[in-house]
Amino acid sequence: MISAHPDVRGNTNDALIQCIEECYSCAQSCTSCADACLAEDMVDKLRQCIRLNLDCADICIAAGTLGARRTGSNEQVIVATLLACEAACRRCAEECERHASMHEHCRLCAEHCRRCEQACRQAIESIDVTMASGTEKLISA
């Protein structure tokens, strides 16, 4: 879809496209994990996991949505959102890994979060963002 956009003209950023796909997949996984945590008998011990799942899902959706918009450019905001997504995925993965031996849904969610974290990092590295002055790079490839 992105390559068909008139402003892209076939010039795609494959790392960003992979990141968008991972963001949406991670959001789905985190939402499902939060729901599964709510069904566990020990739900009181999973409050932080649920919170981080939901936070991560929201950030992933936002990052995927911003990354998919190709009309015009807003690289600095995209990079800032990807940085937030990377951090949310890392934090969610760490929490889910604490419960992975007891809950399969947490193990699977942690795997999705780690993949998304890595995809965000690669997408950030692929975006050349210059500061307002035009001389300094926010992110260098």
LOKE-172856 format. One record per residue: residue in one letter; x, z, y of N, C-alpha, C, O in turn. Coordinates in pm, 1 decimal. Layout:
% residues N
+-----+----------+----------+----------+----------+----------+----------+----------+----------+----------+----------+----------+----------+
: res :     n_xx :     n_zz :     n_yy :    ca_xx :    ca_zz :    ca_yy :     c_xx :     c_zz :     c_yy :     o_xx :     o_zz :     o_yy :
+-----+----------+----------+----------+----------+----------+----------+----------+----------+----------+----------+----------+----------+
:   a :        X :        Z :        Y :        X :        Z :        Y :        X :        Z :        Y :        X :        Z :        Y :
...
+-----+----------+----------+----------+----------+----------+----------+----------+----------+----------+----------+----------+----------+
% end
This chain:
% residues 141
+-----+----------+----------+----------+----------+----------+----------+----------+----------+----------+----------+----------+----------+
: res :     n_xx :     n_zz :     n_yy :    ca_xx :    ca_zz :    ca_yy :     c_xx :     c_zz :     c_yy :     o_xx :     o_zz :     o_yy :
+-----+----------+----------+----------+----------+----------+----------+----------+----------+----------+----------+----------+----------+
:   m :     81.9 :      0.0 :   -119.0 :      0.0 :      0.0 :      0.0 :     87.1 :      0.0 :    126.6 :     60.4 :    -74.2 :    221.1 :
:   i :    190.2 :     83.0 :    127.2 :    275.5 :     91.0 :    246.8 :    343.8 :    -42.6 :    275.2 :    354.3 :    -83.1 :    391.0 :
:   s :    389.8 :   -110.7 :    171.8 :    457.9 :   -239.2 :    194.3 :    363.1 :   -344.9 :    249.4 :    408.6 :   -442.2 :    309.5 :
:   a :    232.1 :   -328.3 :    230.5 :    134.4 :   -424.0 :    281.8 :     96.2 :   -395.4 :    427.0 :     26.5 :   -475.8 :    488.9 :
:   h :    140.0 :   -283.9 :    481.6 :    106.9 :   -247.2 :    619.1 :    169.0 :   -348.7 :    715.6 :    286.2 :   -383.1 :    699.9 :
:   p :     93.9 :   -397.4 :    814.6 :    147.8 :   -499.2 :    906.4 :    270.1 :   -454.4 :    985.9 :    354.5 :   -537.3 :   1020.0 :
:   d :    281.1 :   -326.9 :   1015.6 :    396.8 :   -278.8 :   1091.6 :    519.8 :   -257.1 :   1004.5 :    630.7 :   -245.3 :   1056.6 :
:   v :    502.3 :   -251.6 :    873.3 :    614.4 :   -231.8 :    781.5 :    678.1 :   -364.9 :    744.7 :    800.4 :   -375.6 :    735.2 :
:   r :    594.9 :   -465.9 :    724.3 :    640.9 :   -601.5 :    690.5 :    737.2 :   -604.3 :    572.7 :    838.0 :   -674.9 :    574.7 :
:   g :    704.5 :   -526.5 :    470.1 :    785.1 :   -527.5 :    348.9 :    909.2 :   -441.5 :    354.4 :    975.3 :   -422.8 :    252.3 :
:   n :    942.9 :   -388.3 :    471.3 :   1061.8 :   -304.8 :    487.1 :   1023.5 :   -159.9 :    457.4 :    984.9 :    -85.9 :    547.9 :
:   t :   1034.0 :   -119.8 :    331.8 :    989.1 :     13.1 :    290.9 :   1105.7 :    109.5 :    274.1 :   1220.5 :     69.1 :    255.5 :
:   n :   1073.5 :    235.7 :    281.2 :   1168.5 :    342.8 :    255.2 :   1128.9 :    400.9 :    119.2 :   1036.1 :    481.3 :    110.0 :
:   d :   1198.9 :    360.0 :     15.3 :   1162.1 :    400.8 :   -120.0 :   1169.6 :    551.4 :   -141.1 :   1088.1 :    607.1 :   -214.7 :
:   a :   1265.7 :    618.4 :    -77.9 :   1276.7 :    764.5 :    -91.6 :   1154.3 :    832.4 :    -30.2 :   1103.7 :    930.6 :    -84.6 :
:   l :   1107.1 :    780.3 :     82.6 :    989.1 :    837.3 :    146.0 :    864.7 :    810.2 :     61.5 :    779.6 :    898.0 :     47.4 :
:   i :    853.3 :    692.0 :      6.1 :    739.3 :    660.0 :    -79.6 :    737.4 :    751.5 :   -202.1 :    631.6 :    802.2 :   -239.6 :
:   q :    852.0 :    772.9 :   -264.0 :    860.7 :    864.7 :   -378.6 :    820.3 :   1005.3 :   -336.9 :    752.3 :   1075.7 :   -411.5 :
:   c :    861.9 :   1045.5 :   -218.9 :    829.6 :   1177.4 :   -167.6 :    678.4 :   1192.1 :   -146.9 :    620.7 :   1295.0 :   -182.1 :
:   i :    615.6 :   1091.5 :    -91.2 :    470.4 :   1094.6 :    -70.0 :    399.7 :   1115.2 :   -203.3 :    308.8 :   1197.5 :   -214.2 :
:   e :    441.8 :   1040.1 :   -303.9 :    380.7 :   1053.3 :   -436.8 :    402.3 :   1193.1 :   -493.9 :    309.9 :   1251.7 :   -550.3 :
:   e :    522.6 :   1247.0 :   -479.9 :    552.2 :   1381.7 :   -529.4 :    473.4 :   1487.5 :   -452.6 :    429.3 :   1586.5 :   -510.9 :
:   c :    455.7 :   1467.3 :   -323.0 :    379.7 :   1563.2 :   -241.8 :    235.9 :   1573.9 :   -291.6 :    183.8 :   1684.0 :   -308.7 :
:   y :    172.1 :   1459.4 :   -314.8 :     32.9 :   1463.6 :   -361.1 :     23.3 :   1521.2 :   -502.1 :    -70.4 :   1594.9 :   -532.5 :
:   s :    118.0 :   1488.8 :   -587.1 :    119.0 :   1543.5 :   -722.7 :    140.3 :   1695.0 :   -719.4 :     74.9 :   1769.0 :   -792.9 :
:   c :    230.5 :   1739.9 :   -635.2 :    259.6 :   1882.2 :   -623.6 :    138.6 :   1957.1 :   -567.9 :    106.6 :   2066.4 :   -614.6 :
:   a :     72.1 :   1899.8 :   -469.9 :    -47.0 :   1964.0 :   -413.7 :   -152.7 :   1985.4 :   -520.9 :   -215.8 :   2090.9 :   -526.7 :
:   q :   -171.5 :   1886.2 :   -604.5 :   -268.7 :   1896.9 :   -713.0 :   -226.2 :   2006.2 :   -811.9 :   -308.6 :   2086.9 :   -854.7 :
:   s :    -99.6 :   2008.4 :   -847.1 :    -48.5 :   2108.0 :   -940.5 :    -62.0 :   2249.7 :   -884.0 :   -103.1 :   2341.6 :   -954.9 :
:   c :    -27.7 :   2266.6 :   -758.1 :    -35.8 :   2399.0 :   -695.7 :   -180.2 :   2447.4 :   -686.1 :   -207.8 :   2565.2 :   -708.5 :
:   t :   -271.2 :   2358.1 :   -653.5 :   -412.3 :   2395.4 :   -646.5 :   -462.5 :   2438.1 :   -783.8 :   -534.6 :   2537.1 :   -796.2 :
:   s :   -424.4 :   2363.5 :   -886.4 :   -464.2 :   2397.8 :  -1023.0 :   -402.4 :   2528.3 :  -1068.1 :   -467.7 :   2607.7 :  -1135.8 :
:   c :   -277.5 :   2551.8 :  -1031.7 :   -210.4 :   2676.0 :  -1069.7 :   -277.5 :   2794.9 :  -1001.9 :   -298.3 :   2898.2 :  -1065.5 :
:   a :   -311.4 :   2782.2 :   -875.1 :   -380.5 :   2891.0 :   -804.7 :   -511.9 :   2923.6 :   -873.8 :   -546.2 :   3040.4 :   -892.1 :
:   d :   -584.9 :   2820.2 :   -911.7 :   -712.4 :   2840.6 :   -980.3 :   -691.0 :   2907.5 :  -1116.2 :   -765.7 :   2997.6 :  -1154.4 :
:   a :   -589.4 :   2863.1 :  -1187.9 :   -559.2 :   2923.5 :  -1318.2 :   -516.8 :   3069.9 :  -1301.7 :   -553.9 :   3155.1 :  -1382.4 :
:   c :   -439.1 :   3098.4 :  -1196.9 :   -399.4 :   3237.8 :  -1171.2 :   -522.0 :   3325.4 :  -1146.9 :   -526.2 :   3440.3 :  -1190.7 :
:   l :   -619.8 :   3272.1 :  -1078.5 :   -742.3 :   3347.9 :  -1051.8 :   -819.3 :   3379.6 :  -1179.3 :   -895.8 :   3476.0 :  -1183.5 :
:   a :   -799.6 :   3299.4 :  -1282.7 :   -868.2 :   3321.2 :  -1409.9 :   -793.2 :   3417.7 :  -1502.5 :   -846.9 :   3459.3 :  -1605.2 :
:   e :   -671.8 :   3452.5 :  -1467.0 :   -591.4 :   3542.9 :  -1550.3 :   -641.0 :   3687.2 :  -1537.7 :   -690.6 :   3728.2 :  -1432.7 :
:   d :   -626.6 :   3763.1 :  -1646.2 :   -665.3 :   3904.4 :  -1646.2 :   -583.4 :   3985.0 :  -1545.0 :   -632.6 :   4082.2 :  -1487.6 :
:   m :   -459.3 :   3944.0 :  -1523.9 :   -369.7 :   4017.6 :  -1434.6 :   -367.5 :   3957.2 :  -1294.0 :   -263.0 :   3954.2 :  -1229.1 :
:   v :   -481.8 :   3909.7 :  -1247.7 :   -488.9 :   3840.5 :  -1119.6 :   -431.2 :   3924.2 :  -1004.8 :   -374.4 :   3868.5 :   -910.8 :
:   d :   -444.9 :   4055.0 :  -1011.0 :   -390.4 :   4140.2 :   -905.6 :   -239.0 :   4128.6 :   -894.2 :   -183.2 :   4149.6 :   -786.5 :
:   k :   -172.4 :   4095.5 :  -1004.2 :    -26.1 :   4079.4 :  -1002.7 :     15.0 :   3937.2 :   -963.4 :    133.9 :   3908.1 :   -950.1 :
:   l :    -83.0 :   3849.4 :   -945.0 :    -55.2 :   3709.2 :   -913.3 :    -96.3 :   3671.7 :   -770.5 :    -98.3 :   3553.8 :   -735.2 :
:   r :   -128.7 :   3771.5 :   -689.3 :   -174.3 :   3742.7 :   -552.2 :    -73.4 :   3659.8 :   -472.9 :   -109.6 :   3561.0 :   -408.9 :
:   q :     51.5 :   3700.2 :   -477.6 :    153.3 :   3626.7 :   -401.7 :    169.7 :   3485.1 :   -456.4 :    188.8 :   3390.4 :   -380.1 :
:   c :    162.4 :   3471.4 :   -586.6 :    172.7 :   3339.0 :   -648.0 :     58.2 :   3249.8 :   -599.4 :     79.6 :   3133.7 :   -564.4 :
:   i :    -61.8 :   3304.1 :   -597.7 :   -178.5 :   3228.6 :   -551.5 :   -160.5 :   3187.9 :   -406.3 :   -185.1 :   3072.8 :   -369.9 :
:   r :   -118.2 :   3281.2 :   -324.4 :    -96.6 :   3253.8 :   -181.9 :      4.9 :   3142.2 :   -162.6 :    -18.6 :   3048.6 :    -86.2 :
:   l :    117.7 :   3152.3 :   -232.0 :    222.3 :   3050.6 :   -217.8 :    177.4 :   2916.8 :   -274.6 :    213.2 :   2812.2 :   -220.5 :
:   n :     99.5 :   2917.9 :   -383.0 :     42.7 :   2794.5 :   -436.9 :    -42.2 :   2724.0 :   -331.6 :    -27.1 :   2604.0 :   -308.7 :
:   l :   -130.6 :   2798.8 :   -268.5 :   -221.9 :   2739.2 :   -170.2 :   -147.9 :   2692.9 :    -45.6 :   -178.0 :   2586.8 :      9.0 :
:   d :    -50.8 :   2772.4 :     -0.4 :     30.3 :   2731.0 :    115.0 :    105.8 :   2602.6 :     83.1 :    109.3 :   2510.0 :    164.1 :
:   c :    165.7 :   2597.8 :    -34.8 :    243.0 :   2480.6 :    -75.6 :    153.0 :   2357.9 :    -84.6 :    189.8 :   2250.0 :    -38.3 :
:   a :     34.9 :   2374.3 :   -144.4 :    -57.8 :   2261.3 :   -156.4 :    -94.8 :   2206.3 :    -19.0 :    -97.1 :   2084.7 :      0.4 :
:   d :   -123.6 :   2294.2 :     75.5 :   -160.6 :   2248.9 :    210.6 :    -46.7 :   2174.3 :    278.7 :    -67.9 :   2069.2 :    339.4 :
:   i :     74.0 :   2228.8 :    268.6 :    190.2 :   2163.9 :    331.4 :    218.8 :   2029.3 :    264.5 :    250.5 :   1931.5 :    332.3 :
:   c :    207.5 :   2024.5 :    132.3 :    231.6 :   1898.8 :     60.2 :    133.4 :   1790.8 :    102.3 :    172.0 :   1675.3 :    120.6 :
:   i :      7.3 :   1827.2 :    117.8 :    -92.0 :   1729.1 :    161.8 :    -57.9 :   1679.2 :    301.7 :    -63.6 :   1559.1 :    327.8 :
:   a :    -22.8 :   1769.8 :    391.0 :     13.8 :   1730.0 :    527.1 :    136.9 :   1639.0 :    527.1 :    139.2 :   1537.9 :    597.3 :
:   a :    237.7 :   1674.1 :    449.7 :    359.5 :   1593.1 :    443.6 :    330.2 :   1454.2 :    387.1 :    379.2 :   1354.3 :    439.9 :
:   g :    251.6 :   1447.4 :    281.5 :    215.3 :   1319.1 :    223.3 :    137.4 :   1232.7 :    320.7 :    161.2 :   1112.3 :    331.2 :
:   t :     44.4 :   1294.3 :    391.7 :    -38.2 :   1220.8 :    487.7 :     45.4 :   1167.5 :    603.1 :     33.2 :   1050.6 :    639.5 :
:   l :    130.4 :   1252.0 :    661.1 :    214.5 :   1207.3 :    772.5 :    313.4 :   1100.4 :    728.6 :    339.4 :   1005.1 :    802.1 :
:   g :    368.0 :   1116.2 :    609.6 :    464.0 :   1019.0 :    559.3 :    402.0 :    882.6 :    534.4 :    470.2 :    780.6 :    544.3 :
:   a :    273.8 :    880.0 :    502.2 :    206.3 :    753.7 :    470.7 :    165.2 :    675.9 :    595.5 :    135.4 :    556.8 :    586.0 :
:   r :    162.9 :    739.1 :    709.9 :    125.1 :    669.8 :    834.1 :    242.2 :    587.3 :    884.3 :    349.3 :    641.4 :    911.8 :
:   r :    222.9 :    458.9 :    896.1 :    333.2 :    371.1 :    934.1 :    312.5 :    301.7 :   1067.9 :    403.7 :    233.7 :   1115.0 :
:   t :    196.5 :    316.2 :   1130.9 :    177.1 :    256.1 :   1262.1 :    254.2 :    338.2 :   1363.4 :    235.2 :    459.5 :   1372.6 :
:   g :    340.1 :    274.1 :   1438.7 :    423.4 :    346.7 :   1532.6 :    528.5 :    426.9 :   1457.9 :    556.4 :    401.0 :   1340.8 :
:   s :    586.4 :    524.2 :   1526.4 :    685.9 :    608.1 :   1460.9 :    677.9 :    748.8 :   1516.6 :    649.2 :    768.9 :   1634.5 :
:   n :    703.1 :    843.4 :   1432.3 :    705.8 :    983.6 :   1469.9 :    799.6 :   1055.1 :   1372.6 :    764.1 :   1155.6 :   1311.2 :
:   e :    920.4 :   1000.0 :   1360.8 :   1014.9 :   1047.6 :   1261.5 :   1049.7 :   1194.2 :   1275.2 :   1065.9 :   1263.7 :   1174.9 :
:   q :   1061.6 :   1242.6 :   1398.8 :   1097.7 :   1382.7 :   1416.7 :    991.2 :   1475.5 :   1358.8 :   1024.7 :   1578.0 :   1299.4 :
:   v :    865.0 :   1441.4 :   1375.0 :    757.5 :   1524.5 :   1319.5 :    753.2 :   1509.1 :   1167.8 :    730.9 :   1606.6 :   1096.1 :
:   i :    774.2 :   1387.6 :   1119.0 :    777.2 :   1366.6 :    973.9 :    889.2 :   1450.1 :    911.9 :    868.0 :   1517.2 :    810.9 :
:   v :   1006.5 :   1446.1 :    971.4 :   1119.7 :   1523.5 :    918.7 :   1090.0 :   1673.0 :    924.3 :   1118.3 :   1745.2 :    828.7 :
:   a :   1033.1 :   1720.1 :   1035.3 :    999.6 :   1862.3 :   1046.0 :    899.0 :   1902.5 :    938.0 :    909.5 :   2010.4 :    879.7 :
:   t :    802.8 :   1816.2 :    912.1 :    702.8 :   1845.5 :    809.4 :    766.4 :   1843.4 :    670.7 :    734.6 :   1927.4 :    586.5 :
:   l :    855.5 :   1748.4 :    646.8 :    924.4 :   1743.0 :    517.8 :   1014.0 :   1864.1 :    497.4 :   1027.2 :   1913.2 :    385.3 :
:   l :   1075.7 :   1912.8 :    604.3 :   1156.1 :   2034.9 :    594.2 :   1067.5 :   2153.8 :    557.0 :   1104.8 :   2236.4 :    473.7 :
:   a :    950.7 :   2161.6 :    619.0 :    856.7 :   2269.4 :    585.5 :    807.8 :   2255.2 :    442.1 :    793.0 :   2354.8 :    371.3 :
:   c :    782.7 :   2133.0 :    399.2 :    737.9 :   2108.4 :    262.6 :    846.2 :   2146.6 :    162.7 :    817.9 :   2209.0 :     60.3 :
:   e :    968.4 :   2109.6 :    192.2 :   1080.5 :   2145.6 :    104.8 :   1089.2 :   2297.8 :     89.6 :   1107.1 :   2348.5 :    -21.1 :
:   a :   1076.6 :   2369.9 :    200.6 :   1083.8 :   2516.2 :    197.5 :    965.6 :   2575.9 :    121.2 :    983.3 :   2669.1 :     42.8 :
:   a :    845.8 :   2523.1 :    143.7 :    727.1 :   2574.2 :     74.1 :    737.6 :   2549.5 :    -76.0 :    701.0 :   2635.6 :   -156.1 :
:   c :    787.0 :   2433.2 :   -113.7 :    804.1 :   2401.8 :   -256.2 :    908.3 :   2492.0 :   -320.9 :    888.8 :   2539.2 :   -432.9 :
:   r :   1017.7 :   2515.9 :   -251.7 :   1123.0 :   2603.3 :   -304.3 :   1068.5 :   2744.7 :   -325.3 :   1091.0 :   2805.8 :   -429.8 :
:   r :    997.6 :   2795.3 :   -226.2 :    943.2 :   2931.0 :   -232.9 :    837.2 :   2942.6 :   -343.3 :    835.2 :   3040.8 :   -417.6 :
:   c :    749.4 :   2842.4 :   -353.8 :    645.9 :   2843.5 :   -456.6 :    707.7 :   2834.0 :   -595.8 :    664.4 :   2902.8 :   -688.3 :
:   a :    808.0 :   2749.4 :   -610.4 :    875.3 :   2735.1 :   -740.0 :    939.8 :   2866.8 :   -781.0 :    930.4 :   2907.3 :   -896.9 :
:   e :   1005.2 :   2933.4 :   -686.9 :   1068.9 :   3061.5 :   -717.9 :    966.8 :   3162.6 :   -768.4 :    992.6 :   3234.3 :   -865.1 :
:   e :    852.0 :   3168.3 :   -703.9 :    748.1 :   3263.4 :   -745.1 :    689.3 :   3224.9 :   -879.8 :    672.3 :   3310.4 :   -966.8 :
:   c :    658.1 :   3097.4 :   -897.8 :    601.8 :   3053.7 :  -1025.9 :    700.4 :   3074.4 :  -1140.8 :    659.7 :   3106.1 :  -1252.6 :
:   e :    828.4 :   3056.6 :  -1114.0 :    929.9 :   3077.8 :  -1218.1 :    931.2 :   3222.9 :  -1265.1 :    967.1 :   3250.3 :  -1379.6 :
:   r :    893.1 :   3314.9 :  -1179.0 :    886.1 :   3457.3 :  -1217.3 :    778.7 :   3480.3 :  -1323.8 :    788.0 :   3574.8 :  -1402.2 :
:   h :    677.1 :   3394.2 :  -1326.6 :    564.5 :   3410.5 :  -1418.4 :    564.0 :   3306.4 :  -1530.3 :    474.9 :   3307.1 :  -1615.1 :
:   a :    661.7 :   3218.2 :  -1530.8 :    661.8 :   3102.7 :  -1621.4 :    662.9 :   3141.6 :  -1768.8 :    605.0 :   3070.8 :  -1851.3 :
:   s :    727.0 :   3251.3 :  -1803.1 :    732.4 :   3289.7 :  -1944.1 :    597.8 :   3341.1 :  -1994.8 :    572.8 :   3341.2 :  -2115.3 :
:   m :    511.8 :   3384.5 :  -1904.3 :    380.5 :   3436.8 :  -1943.5 :    267.1 :   3336.4 :  -1922.8 :    164.8 :   3341.9 :  -1991.1 :
:   h :    286.3 :   3245.1 :  -1828.2 :    178.0 :   3154.3 :  -1791.2 :    229.3 :   3009.6 :  -1786.4 :    311.2 :   2974.6 :  -1701.4 :
:   e :    181.2 :   2928.6 :  -1876.7 :    221.4 :   2787.7 :  -1882.4 :    191.0 :   2714.9 :  -1751.8 :    268.7 :   2629.6 :  -1709.0 :
:   h :     79.3 :   2747.6 :  -1688.5 :     44.6 :   2680.6 :  -1562.5 :    148.5 :   2709.5 :  -1455.3 :    176.2 :   2623.0 :  -1372.2 :
:   c :    206.1 :   2827.9 :  -1455.1 :    311.8 :   2859.2 :  -1358.5 :    440.2 :   2781.6 :  -1389.9 :    509.3 :   2735.7 :  -1299.0 :
:   r :    471.1 :   2767.4 :  -1517.2 :    590.3 :   2690.8 :  -1556.2 :    576.6 :   2546.1 :  -1510.5 :    669.8 :   2489.3 :  -1453.7 :
:   l :    461.0 :   2487.3 :  -1535.3 :    437.6 :   2347.8 :  -1496.7 :    437.8 :   2331.4 :  -1345.1 :    492.1 :   2234.4 :  -1292.2 :
:   c :    377.3 :   2426.2 :  -1276.9 :    373.7 :   2420.1 :  -1131.3 :    515.0 :   2429.2 :  -1072.7 :    549.1 :   2355.9 :   -979.9 :
:   a :    596.1 :   2518.9 :  -1127.2 :    734.4 :   2531.8 :  -1079.4 :    809.6 :   2400.3 :  -1095.6 :    886.2 :   2361.5 :  -1007.4 :
:   e :    788.5 :   2332.1 :  -1206.4 :    854.1 :   2201.9 :  -1228.3 :    810.4 :   2100.8 :  -1123.2 :    893.5 :   2028.8 :  -1067.8 :
:   h :    680.6 :   2095.0 :  -1095.5 :    631.1 :   2002.9 :   -992.6 :    689.8 :   2037.0 :   -855.8 :    730.4 :   1948.6 :   -780.4 :
:   c :    693.5 :   2165.7 :   -825.2 :    748.4 :   2208.2 :   -696.1 :    895.7 :   2171.2 :   -682.6 :    938.3 :   2126.8 :   -576.0 :
:   r :    972.9 :   2188.5 :   -787.0 :   1116.0 :   2152.7 :   -781.4 :   1134.2 :   2002.5 :   -761.0 :   1222.4 :   1960.1 :   -686.2 :
:   r :   1050.6 :   1921.6 :   -827.5 :   1059.3 :   1775.9 :   -808.1 :   1024.2 :   1738.0 :   -664.5 :   1089.7 :   1653.1 :   -604.0 :
:   c :    921.3 :   1801.2 :   -611.0 :    880.8 :   1771.2 :   -474.0 :    986.5 :   1818.4 :   -374.1 :   1015.9 :   1748.9 :   -276.8 :
:   e :   1042.3 :   1934.3 :   -397.9 :   1150.0 :   1986.6 :   -313.4 :   1265.2 :   1886.2 :   -305.5 :   1315.5 :   1856.4 :   -197.1 :
:   q :   1305.8 :   1835.1 :   -420.4 :   1414.0 :   1736.5 :   -426.2 :   1374.9 :   1606.1 :   -357.2 :   1455.5 :   1546.9 :   -285.5 :
:   a :   1251.7 :   1561.8 :   -378.7 :   1204.6 :   1437.5 :   -316.6 :   1200.4 :   1451.1 :   -164.6 :   1232.9 :   1356.5 :    -92.9 :
:   c :   1160.7 :   1567.8 :   -115.7 :   1160.6 :   1591.2 :     29.3 :   1302.7 :   1582.6 :     84.5 :   1326.4 :   1520.3 :    188.0 :
:   r :   1395.7 :   1645.1 :     15.2 :   1535.6 :   1642.9 :     58.1 :   1587.8 :   1498.9 :     65.8 :   1654.6 :   1461.4 :    162.1 :
:   q :   1557.0 :   1420.1 :    -35.4 :   1602.8 :   1281.0 :    -37.4 :   1535.2 :   1198.3 :     72.4 :   1599.2 :   1112.8 :    133.7 :
:   a :   1407.9 :   1223.0 :     97.2 :   1337.7 :   1150.2 :    202.8 :   1394.9 :   1185.3 :    339.4 :   1413.7 :   1097.7 :    423.9 :
:   i :   1422.5 :   1313.2 :    360.8 :   1481.1 :   1356.4 :    488.0 :   1614.4 :   1285.4 :    511.7 :   1641.8 :   1237.6 :    621.8 :
:   e :   1695.6 :   1279.5 :    408.2 :   1826.2 :   1213.3 :    419.9 :   1812.5 :   1063.7 :    447.2 :   1904.0 :   1001.9 :    501.6 :
:   s :   1699.4 :   1005.8 :    409.8 :   1681.0 :    861.4 :    426.6 :   1627.3 :    822.5 :    563.8 :   1624.8 :    704.4 :    598.2 :
:   i :   1584.2 :    921.0 :    642.1 :   1524.2 :    894.2 :    772.6 :   1627.1 :    919.3 :    881.4 :   1682.1 :   1029.0 :    891.7 :
:   d :   1652.5 :    819.6 :    960.9 :   1745.4 :    830.7 :   1073.1 :   1665.1 :    872.1 :   1195.5 :   1589.2 :    792.7 :   1251.1 :
:   v :   1682.6 :    997.0 :   1236.9 :   1607.9 :   1048.2 :   1351.0 :   1705.7 :   1080.0 :   1462.4 :   1800.8 :   1155.8 :   1442.8 :
:   t :   1682.4 :   1022.3 :   1579.0 :   1768.3 :   1051.7 :   1693.6 :   1694.0 :   1144.2 :   1788.5 :   1571.8 :   1138.4 :   1801.9 :
:   m :   1769.5 :   1227.3 :   1852.2 :   1712.0 :   1320.0 :   1949.0 :   1662.7 :   1241.1 :   2069.9 :   1691.5 :   1122.0 :   2081.9 :
:   a :   1591.2 :   1304.0 :   2156.6 :   1532.7 :   1238.0 :   2273.6 :   1639.2 :   1168.0 :   2357.7 :   1612.0 :   1064.1 :   2417.7 :
:   s :   1758.9 :   1223.3 :   2362.5 :   1865.6 :   1161.0 :   2441.4 :   1914.9 :   1032.2 :   2378.4 :   1977.2 :    949.3 :   2444.7 :
:   g :   1886.4 :   1015.5 :   2248.7 :   1928.1 :    893.8 :   2179.5 :   2070.2 :    898.0 :   2131.0 :   2117.9 :    799.8 :   2074.2 :
:   t :   2140.4 :   1008.4 :   2151.3 :   2281.6 :   1011.9 :   2110.8 :   2310.2 :   1105.5 :   1994.1 :   2408.7 :   1086.2 :   1922.8 :
:   e :   2226.8 :   1205.8 :   1973.3 :   2251.7 :   1300.0 :   1865.2 :   2155.0 :   1274.4 :   1749.7 :   2039.2 :   1238.6 :   1771.5 :
:   k :   2202.4 :   1292.5 :   1629.9 :   2116.3 :   1276.6 :   1513.5 :   2065.8 :   1411.6 :   1466.9 :   2142.5 :   1506.7 :   1451.3 :
:   l :   1934.0 :   1418.4 :   1444.8 :   1875.6 :   1539.9 :   1387.9 :   1911.3 :   1548.4 :   1240.7 :   1948.0 :   1654.2 :   1189.7 :
:   i :   1900.0 :   1437.6 :   1175.4 :   1932.0 :   1428.1 :   1033.2 :   2022.8 :   1307.4 :   1014.7 :   1992.6 :   1198.6 :   1063.6 :
:   s :   2131.6 :   1325.7 :    945.8 :   2218.5 :   1210.9 :    919.4 :   2213.8 :   1177.0 :    771.8 :   2209.2 :   1265.5 :    686.4 :
:   a :   2215.0 :   1050.2 :    743.4 :   2203.1 :   1004.4 :    604.7 :   2328.4 :   1023.8 :    526.1 :   2333.0 :    989.8 :    407.8 :
+-----+----------+----------+----------+----------+----------+----------+----------+----------+----------+----------+----------+----------+
% end
